[in-house]
């Protein structure tokens, strides 16, 4: 399976940033990517204004790895946490 990686930075109300990748099937509409990111923020209890279009950018396409593929098949997406998460 080929997946799309969206590089995402979200500024929290306390001024700190979360940096994570939203990984989805290649043909996932961008609006769904944004919804997945906002769902992730809610599950983390992050106090933010949500993800804005400028916060989430397509980075590249790549082949999936088993961990991602399993989660994508169940939830539609996988979050790879990078900084501040």
ABEGO torsion letter per residue (X at the ends): XBBBBBBBBBBBAAGBBBBBBBBBBAABBAAAAAAAAAAAAAAAGBBBAEBBAAABBBABBBBBBAAAAAAAAAAGBBBBBABGX
